[in-house]
Amino acid sequence: MYWGKYLKRQLGLFLTLIVGMSLFLCTFFLWQLPMTSLLNASLLFLLMLIIYATIDYQKFRHEQRYLGDLQSENAQISTKLAAQMQRDKAFMDIMRVWTHQMKVPLASLDLIAQTRLPELQKQTFELENYLTILLEYLRVQNITTDFRFEVVNIRELVNMVIKKYAAQFIHKDLKVIIVGEATIQTDAKWLAVAVEQIINNAVKYTETGGVRIEITDQQLRITDSGIGILASDLPRLFSHGFTGYNGRLDKKSSGLGLYLSKLVLNKLSCDITVTSKIDVGTTVVIGFLTLK
């Protein structure tokens, strides 16, 4: 395995030995000396050379393995350090965004607490949602977080999320249609976190019509009749803190919901795809193929 490197390292020594043996051979030949003596001496020298090369090669191989282990450990440490730095940066970005987002509903609560109860409920719900996003993000990033996989009824899970957003659906007079039923092996709590962020976006960006949810053994399809997403925004939709054009229209958008959903679904070995048309609506598909 290491013979090539070893021969390169000892190339000068071996060339010197070959040249020396050649000179001895020429000397014996020119002076017509007995070749038997040269042959015996050469065999003895060759034996010593083989013993030396074997011992030296074993030392060289041990050194190379040790260096290889050091390089491997160094690469692992560098990778872990880079990942930790990335997580720290992402955490600080989230904290900055989250802190800013808290100011909006809190300011609204202060102004409308005594006069506009429905609006108060809406702002309180948004405040709770922002807190949920932060807490779930911190939990899913924690390496000690456990995922408990069990048989989960997807329709019941979806109904639970829809029930949480019932007030928002009623306030906007949006319809909810749920079709199909399936059970899969997954973590109910974390899948609900991912689905909730998708439902939250569907309600937030839909003013008329409603949301249609289709459930099969292979996927969960959530389609809304909202304002849609620009085609140029789709490739970066799951990037950290990315809000896109819709986020600029909605000043309260944090760009963290879909990022959290993608993070959670990756942990659950699910895939997620989004298709959309402006002023037509958006369809989000969560694939369950790897979980069956």
HELIX and SHEET records of a PDB file:
HELIX    1   1 TRP A    3  ARG A    9  1                                   7    
HELIX    2   2 LEU A   11  LEU A   30  1                                  20    
HELIX    3   3 MET A   35  ILE A  112  1                                  78    
HELIX    4   4 LEU A  117  GLN A  141  1                                  25    
HELIX    5   5 ILE A  154  LYS A  164  1                                  11    
HELIX    6   6 ALA A  166  LYS A  172  1                                   7    
HELIX    7   7 ALA A  188  LYS A  204  1                                  17    
HELIX    8   8 ALA A  231  ARG A  236  5                                   6    
HELIX    9   9 GLY A  244  LEU A  249  1                                   6    
HELIX   10  10 GLY A  257  LYS A  267  1                                  11    
HELIX   11  11 LEU A  289  LEU A  291  5                                   3    
SHEET    1   A 2 GLU A 150  ASN A 153  0                                        
SHEET    2   A 2 THR A 183  THR A 186 -1                                        
SHEET    1   B 5 LYS A 175  VAL A 179  0                                        
SHEET    2   B 5 GLY A 210  ILE A 215  1                                        
SHEET    3   B 5 GLN A 219  ASP A 224 -1                                        
SHEET    4   B 5 GLY A 281  GLY A 287 -1                                        
SHEET    5   B 5 ASP A 271  LYS A 277 -1                                        
END                                                                             
